[in-house]
Amino acid sequence: MRLAFTIQRYHPELDAAPHDETYRLDVARGMTVLDALIRIKNEQDGRLTFRYSCRSAICGSCSMTINGGEKLACRTSVRREWERHGGLIVGPLRHLPVLKDLSVDMGSFWGKVRAIEPWLRDSGRQAAGGALAAGASRFHNVDACIMCGACVAACTVHEVDKGFLGPAALAKAYRFVADARESGPARTSRLAALQGPTGMWDCTRCNFCVEVCPKDVQPMEAIIRLRREAIESGHTGTGGARHVVGFRDLIARFGRLNEALMPLKVIGWSLRKFLRVLPLGVRMLLKGKVPSPLHSSMDGPERVRALLERRR
Amino acid sequence: MKYALYPGCAAKGATPELFQSTMAVIGRLGIEVTELTASSCCGAGVVGEADPDGALALSARTFAQAERLGLDIMTICGTCQGVMGGANRKLKSDPALLQRVNRLLAPERLAYRGTVQVKHLLWIVVREVGLEKLADEVQVTLGDLKIAPFYGCYILRPSGDLGFDDPEHPDSLDKVIRAVGAEPVDYGGKIKCCGFPIILEKEDIALAMNGANLKEAKDGGADAMVTPCPLCHMSLDIYQERAGKKIGANLNLPVLHLPQMLGLAMGVPAGELGLQRHLVSVDPFLEKVEERHVERHKEKGQV
């Protein structure tokens, strides 16, 4: 079968802007997108630039955007993509600077992974049996991460805020927080360092990282665990933590979310923040969009209260 | 076609027009419902951040209520669908977990046996009502009007839990837009995030996300946007003016809840759809609908 591949080309020193080029190729059974790219480079255009190494989904080098999703070219079947999308459109990872064609600058990615200090710090405690006994099951599959960058490219917060640490680095941070060999103070300082802007509370839980991860690391689930650890360790002052704790308290009281009280739970006693939400609150009130702060909209909210109380 | 209607929080709180418009349209589509009036919040993914088992128990409790009625659940909120769909998959595939969660429900003499399905109104319209039946019910052709679908995260991802749309190129909402006679706007933002979960504490980030999606839809020629998630609606409608200021664009794009769009196409009076409750006026869109209504009658020689 002869298929067309539309590939984004960009040479920053020569091109004003990226452009697409189309290549036609006879596709053999079982061919991957990486196989196709290598053949296009060998047979049609030697200048086509992309990264790859292991060809078996271990090294994480060949992640790119294929038909709108972040994928490893080496484990993406040409035939299945064609069946699913009716075409093959290939580009570099999104929201990272393009070096040339399909190769992006991963510098910011590595910088963020380094920033969370991905090594055991101050590990005075020696767990019997080593890392496995220390809680490898608690690492929640984060050790399977191959640092391909797909999750960061797909992250909707990273798209608008390049400073965000992002799914891969935060998942890695969780892996060390969960490691029983690290000392209490080291763990505390790790959690404290991630409370500010660009840290654990910037994630919207959009699930893109879970969707695109080729190794089922589920970075968002690791971020959620990181947040839980933070709250349980007493980091309850941030807007994000106040949101989670306040939300649970409102459900325990009303059974359903009370949108009249939710903003107050998040902003606390800050007058500046109160004045920020007030105008919207007034406009919502005038439109009949503010529920009573005294009543629940469900029958028998006390049963939900009892249920959540049993959990504490 | 009968379902246990799970209203969720928003349709009974800050977006009452969603509940109102749902009740105004489902009968015409042949959907009967019994409302689960004693159901709680699904946890919205937030309760689970603090208390995973507690959050699962909230969903299991709702499932047990529907199971007692012998009905599957219809959701009208994309977030509820994602959270409850995920909870249902976990509970059905892990007997030990189901047992643990059922122990939390025992004092209420409730237990979930794992027999309930959870489906969003959008999915029911596409799969069970059918797009042909929907097209038959259309009274007002929306003609050449362009409507931008905004799916919302939880109805698409993680696709392993949901299994309805292709998470990269979903088309269920696009198909519904076509079935009511309008033209869907194709734009990258339709599968992205509205920013709502962090809008109270990280407004700048949320507005940048929200504004970019609205602007992309607007630039694509959208006359309106439609969403199956009331939390997206709150972000896209209530915060739209701020998002416009943040990104320096004049957005002014009416945002419809899914059943409001169905209702407009089926000729349900705007007043019964709660459109006056939106912060971004829907009037310019209604005028366009009305113009086409008149033109159609002219064509038929009725005016």
Interface residues (C-beta under 8 A of the other chain):
Chain A: N67 G68 G69 R84 H85 T156 V157 E159 V160 D161 W201 D202 C203 T204 R205 C206 N207 F208 V210 E211 I224 R227 R228 I231 T238 G239 G240 R242 H243 V244 V245 F247 R248 I251 G255 R256 L257 N258 E259 M262 P263 V266 I267 R276 V277 L280 R283 M284 K287 G288 K289 V290 P291 S297 M298 D299 G300 P301 R303 V304 A306 L307 L308 R310 R311
Chain B: P7 G8 C9 A10 K12 G13 A14 T15 P16 T37 A38 S39 S40 C41 G43 A44 G45 V46 V47 G48 E49 A50 D51 D53 G54 A57 L58 R61 G82 L104 L105 P107 E108 C153 Y154 L156 R157 P158 S159 D166 P167 E168 H169 G188 K192 C193 G195 F196 P197 I198 L200 E201 K202 E203 I205 A206 A208 M209 A212 I238 Y239 R242 Q276 R277 H278 L279
